[in-house]
Amino acid sequence: MAAYEAFLFVYVTAFVIVELLLGVLFTLRARMEASSRMAWLAAAYAWTAPLAILNTIALLHLSPDTSQVASTLYYLWHLGWPLLLGAYAFSPERTDRRTTWYPIVAFVLALAVSALAYAARHDLPVFVTAGNHFSGLAFALTATVLLLNAGVFVRLVLRHPRPERWVALAVAFAVVEGCVTLLAPARFTPLYFAGRVAAFLSAASLLGAVVVDVLGALRQSTLATARFAQERRIAQDLQRASLPAALPILDGISLDAVYQAARDERVGGDWYDAFEVAGEKLIVTVGDVMGSGVDAAVTMNAVRQSIRGAAEVTFDPVTILNAAGRALVKNGADRIVTAFVGVLDLKSGTMTYASAGHPPACVRSNDGSIAMLTSTGVPLGIAIDEVEERSRSTQLRPGDLLVLYTDGLTELHRDPISGERELISSLRDIPDNVSAAEEIRKALIAGDPYDDVAILTLRMLGDREQCGFSCDVRDGEAAARLRRSVVDFLRAKGTPESWLFDAEVIVGELLGNVARHARGLAEVYVDFHAGAPALRVLDRGNGPPFASRTAAAAEECGRGLFLVARLGSNLQIAARPGGGSEVSVVLRANTFRDDDVR
């Protein structure tokens, strides 16, 4: 008996440890995956563990009172296990968090039936005779268990041969145990112990499979983590390369920007950008690509470059966004992008803008009032023809602060309306001599945000030197006085005498164009930008009636612009957002070389 007790002690210790580990592992997996089938598998081992322990305890303290208890617990254990596995094998897979209670219920029921068996130990059926031989009832129950296990084994093999192979192997060992137990004539014979060994191998094989799967999952997780880290490094490099290394330095304007990544360290598709075109326009833009990772960073860079390219051709924000949207759709990028584009006239301070589904920009005026630059455009990436019908405009004056941002700033608490209120409130408290973008970030972001945040601010300093004149071009004398006034102003500012004749001719030709094509009031502005005077002539007609080019040698129309292009540089012609046209040119030394005309 000493050898028997030693075997039972080693067996039950190893067996129970394996059963408990399987029950805990499958329960955890069922809770993580909310899997109904995994819950049934966990319940099968939660049922067997307490019954196996109590069965062995009864055997170690074998007496007439506990003999039938041990057998009763044995058959409850072996009948319940294939029934619960049958539920696992035959039930469909579904997600239901309520099923994660199955293992706990099975464990409690096992303890309850064990307590009932001990309480009714004098009235239990006879499974083993006084000579430790099995009764007919015991053989019938063993055969029933064998058939149940065989049915589960066949179902597992036919249903999912690969995913279920380790569970099927465990059931196969249980079938072997049933066959050996049927051949055993009595308890404590070699065949009886062989059956117990088969039961242990059934659980151990499954535990080994679980360990192998866990190690494989850990390996896959490690590889996935490494891939994620590599993807993140690539995305970070792309993002760093895509965001401007430095913002333009301009007279009378202060630009500032800040970018903060999300708390989960995913690289998103937020961007900001500011660049000067032809010395007369400043393009400011922010945007957000839906999603994160390398694809978002690549899309962000593509859209940003599309906006830059379109701005070299046109200064109309709607046209710029439409071009970027068409490029996005044509390239097949399965992404939705929101963007805001503003085009600031460096001479007049007028900014035209448009939005593609992006949060509205803010303007804090010098008097403290705050306006939201709302727009009705739809996001880029949607296969429609136009972002919106037309650009809008606003006037930025000295002391004004323009704030562009991505939605991560105002959706920190998942409430964009409240976020906009907080943003407006923070703008009222920003001093004039600090970094506006950084102050906004500090005021609204405590810790790490849920989403990437990009902020771009533009402050009008008001130290740009500019003078304006106006006249009705239908009054020839008034036009002549305006022309002389421009020359006198330039002379007073120290403009070289060799440039003054050019300036007078340029103003005359441009006023002549207004008289011919627009009539009515003309406005002339002289602006000093980067040390060179620039002339702008604005009218209120129907927009440029001529092509934006100079005349060919044999053409009559356009010779005035040809002369203006020869005498100046950076000749640009554009329609004004509110109607009319604007022609601008920068004075330069008379080198008589060809210039591009916009």
C-alpha positions as CSV (number, residue, x, y, z in Angstrom):
1,M,0.0,0.0,0.0
2,A,2.9,2.3,0.6
3,A,3.8,2.2,-3.1
4,Y,0.2,2.7,-4.0
5,E,-0.1,5.7,-1.8
6,A,3.2,7.2,-3.1
7,F,1.9,6.8,-6.7
8,L,-1.4,8.4,-5.8
9,F,0.4,11.3,-4.1
10,V,2.7,12.0,-7.0
11,Y,-0.1,11.4,-9.5
12,V,-2.6,13.6,-7.9
13,T,-0.1,16.4,-7.3
14,A,1.0,16.5,-10.9
15,F,-2.5,15.9,-12.2
16,V,-4.2,18.6,-10.1
17,I,-1.5,21.1,-10.9
18,V,-2.0,20.5,-14.6
19,E,-5.8,20.6,-14.4
20,L,-5.7,23.8,-12.4
21,L,-3.3,25.4,-14.8
22,L,-5.5,24.5,-17.8
23,G,-8.6,25.8,-16.1
24,V,-6.9,29.1,-15.2
25,L,-5.3,29.5,-18.7
26,F,-8.5,28.7,-20.6
27,T,-10.5,31.0,-18.3
28,L,-8.2,33.9,-18.8
29,R,-8.3,33.3,-22.6
30,A,-12.1,33.1,-22.5
31,R,-12.3,36.4,-20.7
32,M,-9.8,38.1,-23.0
33,E,-11.5,36.8,-26.2
34,A,-15.1,36.8,-24.8
35,S,-15.2,33.4,-26.6
36,S,-18.2,31.1,-25.8
37,R,-16.4,28.0,-27.0
38,M,-13.2,28.8,-25.0
39,A,-15.5,29.3,-21.9
40,W,-16.8,25.7,-22.3
41,L,-13.3,24.3,-22.6
42,A,-12.3,26.2,-19.4
43,A,-15.4,24.9,-17.7
44,A,-14.4,21.3,-18.5
45,Y,-11.2,21.7,-16.6
46,A,-12.7,23.8,-13.8
47,W,-15.1,20.8,-13.3
48,T,-12.4,18.1,-13.2
49,A,-9.9,19.8,-10.9
50,P,-11.8,19.7,-7.6
51,L,-13.4,16.3,-8.3
52,A,-9.9,14.9,-9.0
53,I,-8.6,16.2,-5.8
54,L,-11.4,15.0,-3.6
55,N,-11.5,11.6,-5.4
56,T,-7.8,11.0,-4.6
57,I,-8.3,12.2,-1.0
58,A,-11.1,9.6,-0.6
59,L,-8.8,6.9,-2.1
60,L,-5.9,7.8,0.2
61,H,-8.3,7.4,3.2
62,L,-10.0,4.4,1.8
63,S,-12.7,3.0,4.1
64,P,-16.1,1.5,3.7
65,D,-17.6,4.9,4.1
66,T,-15.4,6.6,1.5
67,S,-15.0,3.8,-1.1
68,Q,-18.2,4.6,-2.9
69,V,-17.6,8.3,-2.5
70,A,-14.3,8.0,-4.4
71,S,-16.0,6.0,-7.1
72,T,-19.0,8.5,-7.3
73,L,-16.6,11.4,-7.6
74,Y,-14.6,9.5,-10.3
75,Y,-17.6,8.9,-12.5
76,L,-19.0,12.5,-11.9
77,W,-15.6,13.7,-13.0
78,H,-15.4,11.5,-16.1
79,L,-19.1,12.0,-17.1
80,G,-19.0,15.8,-16.8
81,W,-15.7,16.3,-18.6
82,P,-16.8,14.9,-22.1
83,L,-20.2,16.6,-21.7
84,L,-18.6,20.0,-21.3
85,L,-16.1,19.2,-24.0
86,G,-19.0,18.2,-26.2
87,A,-20.5,21.7,-25.7
88,Y,-17.1,23.1,-26.7
89,A,-16.9,20.8,-29.8
90,F,-20.5,21.2,-31.0
91,S,-21.3,24.8,-30.1
92,P,-20.8,27.6,-32.7
93,E,-18.2,30.3,-32.0
94,R,-19.7,33.5,-30.7
95,T,-18.7,36.5,-28.7
96,D,-20.5,36.7,-25.4
97,R,-18.9,38.0,-22.2
98,R,-21.5,36.3,-20.1
99,T,-20.1,32.9,-21.0
100,T,-16.9,33.8,-19.2
101,W,-18.7,32.8,-16.0
102,Y,-19.0,29.2,-17.1
103,P,-15.7,28.0,-15.5
104,I,-16.7,29.6,-12.2
105,V,-20.1,28.0,-12.2
106,A,-18.6,24.6,-13.1
107,F,-16.0,24.8,-10.3
108,V,-18.7,25.7,-7.8
109,L,-21.0,22.9,-9.0
110,A,-18.1,20.4,-8.7
111,L,-17.6,21.4,-5.1
112,A,-21.4,21.2,-4.5
113,V,-21.9,17.7,-5.9
114,S,-18.8,16.5,-4.0
115,A,-20.3,17.8,-0.7
116,L,-23.6,16.0,-1.6
117,A,-21.7,12.8,-2.3
118,Y,-20.0,12.9,1.1
119,A,-23.3,13.7,2.8
120,A,-25.0,10.8,1.1
121,R,-22.1,8.4,1.3
122,H,-24.2,5.7,3.0
123,D,-26.8,5.7,0.3
124,L,-24.6,5.8,-2.8
125,P,-24.7,3.1,-5.5
126,V,-22.2,0.4,-5.3
127,F,-19.5,0.8,-7.9
128,V,-16.7,-1.3,-6.3
129,T,-17.3,-4.5,-4.3
130,A,-15.6,-5.3,-1.0
131,G,-12.8,-7.0,-3.0
132,N,-12.2,-3.9,-5.0
133,H,-13.8,-5.4,-8.1
134,F,-15.9,-3.2,-10.4
135,S,-19.6,-3.7,-10.4
136,G,-21.8,-3.9,-13.5
137,L,-22.9,-0.3,-13.0
138,A,-19.3,0.8,-13.0
139,F,-18.6,-1.0,-16.3
140,A,-21.7,0.5,-17.8
141,L,-20.7,4.0,-16.8
142,T,-17.1,3.5,-18.0
143,A,-18.5,2.4,-21.4
144,T,-20.7,5.4,-21.5
145,V,-17.8,7.7,-20.8
146,L,-15.8,5.9,-23.5
147,L,-18.5,6.5,-26.0
148,L,-18.9,10.1,-25.1
149,N,-15.2,10.7,-25.4
150,A,-15.1,8.9,-28.8
151,G,-17.9,11.1,-30.1
152,V,-16.2,14.3,-29.0
153,F,-12.9,13.1,-30.6
154,V,-14.6,12.4,-33.9
155,R,-16.4,15.8,-33.8
156,L,-13.1,17.7,-33.1
157,V,-11.2,15.9,-35.8
158,L,-14.0,16.5,-38.4
159,R,-14.7,20.1,-37.4
160,H,-11.3,21.8,-37.1
161,P,-8.5,19.3,-37.7
162,R,-5.7,21.9,-37.2
163,P,-7.0,24.3,-34.5
164,E,-8.5,21.5,-32.5
165,R,-5.7,18.9,-32.8
166,W,-4.3,19.3,-29.3
167,V,-7.7,19.1,-27.7
168,A,-8.4,16.0,-29.8
169,L,-5.2,14.5,-28.6
170,A,-6.2,15.0,-25.0
171,V,-9.6,13.3,-25.8
172,A,-7.8,10.5,-27.5
173,F,-5.8,9.8,-24.3
174,A,-9.2,9.8,-22.4
175,V,-10.5,7.2,-24.9
176,V,-7.4,5.1,-24.1
177,E,-8.1,5.5,-20.4
178,G,-11.7,4.3,-20.9
179,C,-10.5,1.3,-22.9
180,V,-7.9,0.3,-20.3
181,T,-10.3,0.9,-17.4
182,L,-12.9,-1.5,-19.1
183,L,-10.2,-4.2,-19.2
184,A,-9.2,-3.7,-15.6
185,P,-10.9,-6.4,-13.5
186,A,-10.5,-4.5,-10.2
187,R,-9.2,-1.3,-8.5
188,F,-5.4,-1.0,-7.8
189,T,-4.4,-3.4,-10.6
190,P,-1.8,-2.6,-13.2
191,L,-4.4,-1.8,-15.8
192,Y,-6.2,0.5,-13.3
193,F,-3.0,2.4,-12.8
194,A,-2.4,2.5,-16.5
195,G,-5.8,4.2,-16.9
196,R,-4.7,6.8,-14.4
197,V,-1.5,7.4,-16.3
198,A,-3.6,7.8,-19.5
199,A,-5.7,10.4,-17.7
200,F,-2.7,12.3,-16.7
201,L,-1.2,12.2,-20.2
202,S,-4.6,13.5,-21.5
203,A,-4.2,16.7,-19.4
204,A,-0.4,16.9,-19.8
205,S,-0.6,16.8,-23.6
206,L,-3.0,19.6,-23.6
207,L,-1.0,21.6,-21.2
208,G,2.1,21.1,-23.4
209,A,0.1,22.2,-26.4
210,V,-1.0,25.3,-24.5
211,V,2.6,26.1,-23.5
212,V,3.7,25.7,-27.1
213,D,0.9,28.0,-28.3
214,V,1.8,30.5,-25.6
215,L,5.4,30.5,-26.6
216,G,4.4,30.8,-30.2
217,A,2.1,33.7,-29.4
218,L,4.9,35.3,-27.4
219,R,7.2,34.9,-30.4
220,Q,4.6,36.4,-32.7
221,S,4.0,39.2,-30.2
222,T,7.7,39.9,-30.1
223,L,8.0,39.9,-33.8
224,A,4.9,42.1,-34.1
225,T,6.3,44.5,-31.5
226,A,9.6,44.7,-33.5
227,R,7.6,45.3,-36.7
228,F,5.6,48.0,-35.0
229,A,8.7,49.7,-33.6
230,Q,10.3,49.6,-37.1
231,E,7.1,50.9,-38.7
232,R,7.0,53.7,-36.1
233,R,10.6,54.7,-36.7
234,I,9.9,54.8,-40.5
235,A,6.7,56.8,-39.9
236,Q,8.6,59.2,-37.5
237,D,11.3,59.7,-40.1
238,L,8.7,60.4,-42.8
239,Q,6.9,62.8,-40.5
240,R,10.0,64.7,-39.6
241,A,11.0,64.9,-43.2
242,S,7.5,66.1,-44.1
243,L,7.1,68.8,-41.5
244,P,8.9,72.0,-42.3
245,A,12.4,72.2,-40.8
246,A,11.9,76.0,-40.3
247,L,9.2,78.5,-40.8
248,P,9.6,81.5,-43.1
249,I,11.0,84.7,-41.5
250,L,9.1,87.7,-42.9
251,D,8.9,91.4,-42.2
252,G,5.9,92.2,-40.1
253,I,4.8,88.6,-39.5
254,S,5.7,86.2,-36.7
255,L,5.1,82.5,-37.4
256,D,5.1,79.8,-34.7
257,A,4.2,76.1,-34.6
258,V,4.2,73.1,-32.3
259,Y,3.5,69.4,-32.8
260,Q,2.7,66.9,-30.1
261,A,2.3,63.1,-30.7
262,A,-0.6,61.1,-29.2
263,R,-0.1,59.3,-25.9
264,D,0.0,55.8,-27.5
265,E,3.0,57.0,-29.5
266,R,1.5,56.1,-32.8
267,V,2.6,58.4,-35.6
268,G,-0.3,60.2,-37.1
269,G,-1.0,62.2,-40.2
270,D,-1.2,65.7,-38.7
271,W,0.8,68.4,-40.4
272,Y,1.3,72.1,-40.5
273,D,3.1,74.1,-43.2
274,A,3.9,77.7,-44.1
275,F,5.7,78.9,-47.2
276,E,6.2,82.0,-49.3
277,V,5.4,82.2,-53.0
278,A,6.8,84.8,-55.3
279,G,7.6,87.1,-52.4
280,E,4.0,88.3,-52.2
281,K,1.9,85.5,-50.8
282,L,2.2,83.4,-47.7
283,I,0.5,80.0,-47.8
284,V,-0.4,78.6,-44.4
285,T,-2.0,75.2,-44.0
286,V,-2.8,72.5,-41.5
287,G,-4.3,69.1,-42.0
288,D,-5.1,65.7,-40.6
289,V,-5.0,62.3,-42.3
290,M,-7.4,59.8,-40.8
291,G,-5.5,56.9,-39.2
292,S,-1.9,56.4,-38.2
293,G,1.3,54.7,-39.1
294,V,3.4,54.7,-42.2
295,D,0.4,54.9,-44.6
296,A,-0.9,58.0,-42.8
297,A,2.5,59.6,-42.8
298,V,3.0,58.9,-46.6
299,T,-0.5,60.2,-47.4
300,M,0.2,63.3,-45.3
301,N,3.4,64.0,-47.2
302,A,1.7,63.5,-50.5
303,V,-1.2,65.9,-49.7
304,R,1.2,68.5,-48.3
305,Q,3.3,68.4,-51.4
306,S,0.2,68.5,-53.6
307,I,-0.8,71.7,-51.8
308,R,2.6,73.2,-52.3
309,G,2.6,72.3,-56.0
310,A,-0.9,73.7,-56.6
311,A,0.1,77.0,-54.8
312,E,2.8,77.5,-57.4
313,V,0.0,77.7,-60.1
314,T,-2.9,79.4,-58.3
315,F,-3.5,81.5,-55.2
316,D,-7.1,80.4,-54.8
317,P,-7.5,78.2,-51.7
318,V,-10.5,76.3,-53.1
319,T,-8.6,75.5,-56.3
320,I,-5.6,74.4,-54.3
321,L,-7.7,72.0,-52.2
322,N,-9.5,70.7,-55.2
323,A,-6.2,69.9,-56.9
324,A,-4.9,68.1,-53.7
325,G,-8.2,66.2,-53.4
326,R,-8.1,65.0,-57.1
327,A,-4.5,63.9,-56.7
328,L,-5.4,61.9,-53.5
329,V,-8.3,60.1,-55.2
330,K,-6.3,59.5,-58.4
331,N,-3.5,57.9,-56.4
332,G,-5.9,55.5,-54.9
333,A,-5.1,56.4,-51.3
334,D,-7.9,54.9,-49.2
335,R,-7.7,57.8,-46.7
336,I,-9.9,60.7,-45.7
337,V,-8.0,64.0,-45.2
338,T,-9.1,67.2,-43.7
339,A,-7.2,70.4,-44.4
340,F,-7.3,74.2,-44.1
341,V,-5.5,76.5,-46.6
342,G,-5.0,80.2,-46.1
343,V,-3.4,82.5,-48.7
344,L,-2.2,85.7,-47.1
345,D,-1.4,88.7,-49.3
346,L,1.8,90.1,-47.7
347,K,1.0,93.6,-48.9
348,S,-2.6,94.1,-48.0
349,G,-3.0,91.7,-45.2
350,T,-6.0,90.1,-46.9
351,M,-6.2,86.3,-46.4
352,T,-8.3,84.1,-48.5
353,Y,-9.1,80.7,-47.1
354,A,-10.9,77.5,-47.6
355,S,-11.4,74.3,-45.6
356,A,-11.8,70.7,-46.5
357,G,-13.8,69.5,-43.5
358,H,-11.3,70.9,-41.1
359,P,-11.9,72.6,-37.7
360,P,-12.3,76.4,-38.2
361,A,-9.2,78.6,-37.7
362,C,-9.4,81.4,-35.1
363,V,-8.5,85.1,-35.4
364,R,-7.9,87.1,-32.3
365,S,-8.1,90.7,-33.3
366,N,-6.0,93.5,-31.7
367,D,-9.1,94.6,-29.8
368,G,-9.5,91.2,-28.2
369,S,-12.4,90.0,-30.2
370,I,-12.2,86.5,-31.6
371,A,-13.7,85.2,-34.9
372,M,-13.9,81.7,-36.2
373,L,-13.1,81.2,-39.9
374,T,-15.8,78.7,-40.6
375,S,-16.1,77.0,-44.0
376,T,-18.4,74.3,-45.5
377,G,-15.9,72.2,-47.5
378,V,-15.9,68.4,-47.4
379,P,-12.8,66.3,-46.6
380,L,-10.4,65.3,-49.3
381,G,-10.4,61.7,-50.5
382,I,-14.2,61.7,-51.2
383,A,-14.8,61.3,-54.9
384,I,-16.6,64.5,-55.6
385,D,-15.7,67.3,-58.0
386,E,-15.3,70.3,-55.7
387,V,-14.4,70.9,-52.1
388,E,-16.7,73.9,-51.9
389,E,-18.0,76.7,-54.2
390,R,-15.7,79.6,-53.5
391,S,-13.0,80.9,-51.2
392,R,-13.7,83.3,-48.3
393,S,-11.6,86.2,-47.1
394,T,-10.7,88.1,-44.0
395,Q,-8.5,91.1,-43.2
396,L,-5.6,90.6,-40.9
397,R,-4.4,93.8,-39.3
398,P,-1.4,94.7,-37.1
399,G,-1.8,92.9,-33.8
400,D,-4.1,90.2,-35.0
401,L,-3.3,86.5,-34.2
402,L,-4.3,83.7,-36.5
403,V,-4.5,80.2,-35.0
404,L,-4.7,77.0,-37.2
405,Y,-4.9,73.6,-35.5
406,T,-5.9,70.0,-35.9
407,D,-8.8,68.3,-34.1
408,G,-6.6,66.7,-31.5
409,L,-6.5,70.1,-29.8
410,T,-10.2,70.6,-29.4
411,E,-11.2,66.9,-28.9
412,L,-9.0,66.1,-25.9
413,H,-12.2,65.4,-23.9
414,R,-14.2,63.9,-26.8
415,D,-16.2,67.1,-26.9
416,P,-15.2,69.4,-29.8
417,I,-17.7,72.2,-28.8
418,S,-16.3,72.4,-25.3
419,G,-12.8,72.2,-26.8
420,E,-13.4,75.2,-29.0
421,R,-14.7,77.2,-26.0
422,E,-11.5,76.3,-24.1
423,L,-9.4,77.4,-27.1
424,I,-11.2,80.7,-27.4
425,S,-10.8,81.3,-23.7
426,S,-7.0,80.6,-23.9
427,L,-6.5,83.0,-26.8
428,R,-7.7,85.9,-24.6
429,D,-4.8,85.4,-22.2
430,I,-1.9,85.1,-24.6
431,P,0.6,88.0,-24.3
432,D,2.1,89.5,-27.4
433,N,5.7,88.7,-26.6
434,V,5.5,84.9,-26.2
435,S,5.3,81.8,-28.4
436,A,1.5,81.7,-29.1
437,A,1.5,78.0,-30.3
438,E,3.3,76.8,-27.1
439,E,1.1,78.9,-24.9
440,I,-2.0,77.3,-26.5
441,R,-0.6,73.9,-26.0
442,K,0.2,74.5,-22.4
443,A,-3.2,75.9,-21.7
444,L,-5.2,73.1,-23.3
445,I,-3.1,70.0,-23.1
446,A,-2.4,68.5,-19.7
447,G,-0.2,65.4,-20.2
448,D,-0.3,63.4,-23.4
449,P,-3.3,63.8,-25.8
450,Y,-5.4,61.0,-27.2
451,D,-4.7,62.2,-30.7
452,D,-1.8,64.1,-32.5
453,V,-1.9,67.8,-32.2
454,A,-0.5,70.4,-34.6
455,I,-0.8,74.1,-34.0
456,L,0.3,76.9,-36.3
457,T,0.0,80.6,-35.4
458,L,0.6,83.7,-37.4
459,R,0.9,87.1,-35.7
460,M,0.7,90.4,-37.6
461,L,3.3,92.6,-36.1
462,G,2.5,95.7,-38.1
463,D,6.0,96.9,-38.9
464,R,5.7,96.6,-42.7
465,E,6.0,99.9,-44.5
466,Q,3.1,100.5,-46.9
467,C,1.3,103.4,-48.6
468,G,-1.9,103.5,-50.5
469,F,-3.4,105.8,-53.2
470,S,-6.7,105.7,-55.1
471,C,-8.4,107.5,-58.0
472,D,-11.2,107.1,-60.5
473,V,-9.4,106.1,-63.7
474,R,-12.1,107.8,-65.8
475,D,-10.6,111.1,-64.6
476,G,-7.4,111.5,-66.5
477,E,-6.0,114.3,-64.3
478,A,-6.6,112.3,-61.1
479,A,-4.8,109.3,-62.7
480,A,-1.8,111.5,-63.5
481,R,-1.7,113.0,-60.0
482,L,-1.8,109.5,-58.6
483,R,1.1,108.5,-60.8
484,R,3.2,111.5,-59.7
485,S,2.3,110.8,-56.0
486,V,3.6,107.3,-56.3
487,V,6.9,108.5,-57.7
488,D,7.2,111.2,-55.0
489,F,6.6,108.6,-52.3
490,L,9.3,106.3,-53.7
491,R,11.8,109.2,-54.1
492,A,11.2,110.2,-50.4
493,K,11.9,106.6,-49.4
494,G,15.3,106.7,-51.1
495,T,14.4,104.6,-54.2
496,P,17.2,104.9,-56.8
497,E,16.4,107.5,-59.5
498,S,16.9,104.9,-62.2
499,W,13.9,103.0,-60.8
500,L,11.5,106.0,-60.6
501,F,10.9,106.2,-64.4
502,D,10.2,102.5,-64.5
503,A,7.8,102.9,-61.6
504,E,5.9,105.7,-63.3
505,V,5.6,103.8,-66.6
506,I,4.4,100.6,-64.7
507,V,1.7,102.6,-62.8
508,G,0.6,104.3,-66.0
509,E,0.3,101.0,-67.9
510,L,-1.6,99.3,-65.1
511,L,-4.0,102.2,-64.6
512,G,-4.6,102.1,-68.4
513,N,-5.6,98.4,-68.1
514,V,-8.0,99.3,-65.4
515,A,-9.5,102.1,-67.5
516,R,-9.9,99.8,-70.5
517,H,-11.2,96.7,-68.7
518,A,-12.7,97.6,-65.4
519,R,-13.2,101.4,-65.2
520,G,-14.2,103.1,-62.0
521,L,-12.0,103.2,-58.8
522,A,-8.5,101.9,-58.8
523,E,-6.3,101.4,-55.7
524,V,-2.5,101.5,-55.9
525,Y,-0.4,100.3,-53.0
526,V,3.4,100.7,-52.6
527,D,4.9,98.2,-50.2
528,F,8.5,97.6,-49.2
529,H,9.2,93.9,-49.0
530,A,12.8,92.6,-48.4
531,G,14.2,96.0,-49.3
532,A,12.6,96.2,-52.7
533,P,9.4,98.3,-53.4
534,A,6.5,96.5,-54.8
535,L,3.5,98.0,-56.7
536,R,-0.1,96.6,-56.5
537,V,-3.0,97.8,-58.5
538,L,-6.5,96.7,-57.6
539,D,-9.8,97.3,-59.4
540,R,-13.4,96.3,-58.9
541,G,-14.2,94.9,-62.3
542,N,-15.2,91.4,-63.3
543,G,-11.8,89.9,-62.9
544,P,-8.9,89.7,-65.3
545,P,-10.3,89.8,-68.9
546,F,-6.9,88.9,-70.3
547,A,-4.7,85.8,-70.1
548,S,-2.0,85.9,-67.5
549,R,0.8,86.3,-69.9
550,T,2.6,89.0,-71.9
551,A,1.9,89.6,-75.6
552,A,3.7,87.8,-78.4
553,A,5.6,89.8,-80.9
554,A,2.8,90.1,-83.4
555,E,0.0,90.7,-80.9
556,E,-1.5,94.1,-80.0
557,C,-3.3,93.2,-76.8
558,G,-1.1,92.6,-73.9
559,R,1.8,94.9,-74.8
560,G,1.3,96.9,-71.7
561,L,1.8,93.9,-69.5
562,F,4.8,92.9,-71.7
563,L,6.3,96.3,-70.9
564,V,5.5,96.0,-67.2
565,A,7.1,92.5,-67.1
566,R,10.3,93.9,-68.7
567,L,10.5,96.8,-66.3
568,G,9.8,94.9,-63.1
569,S,9.9,91.4,-61.7
570,N,7.5,88.8,-60.3
571,L,4.5,90.1,-62.3
572,Q,1.4,88.4,-61.0
573,I,-2.2,88.7,-62.1
574,A,-5.1,87.2,-60.0
575,A,-8.8,87.6,-59.4
576,R,-9.8,89.1,-56.1
577,P,-12.1,87.0,-53.9
578,G,-14.7,89.8,-53.7
579,G,-14.6,90.6,-57.4
580,G,-12.1,92.5,-59.5
581,S,-8.5,91.9,-60.3
582,E,-5.1,92.5,-58.7
583,V,-1.9,93.0,-60.5
584,S,1.4,93.2,-58.6
585,V,5.0,93.7,-59.6
586,V,8.3,94.2,-57.8
587,L,10.6,97.0,-59.0
588,R,14.2,96.0,-59.9
589,A,17.2,97.3,-61.7
590,N,16.4,97.6,-65.5
591,T,18.2,94.4,-66.7
592,F,15.7,93.8,-69.5
593,R,15.4,90.0,-69.0
594,D,12.3,87.8,-69.4
595,D,10.3,87.0,-66.3
596,D,7.5,84.6,-65.7
597,V,4.1,86.1,-65.4
598,R,1.6,84.5,-63.1
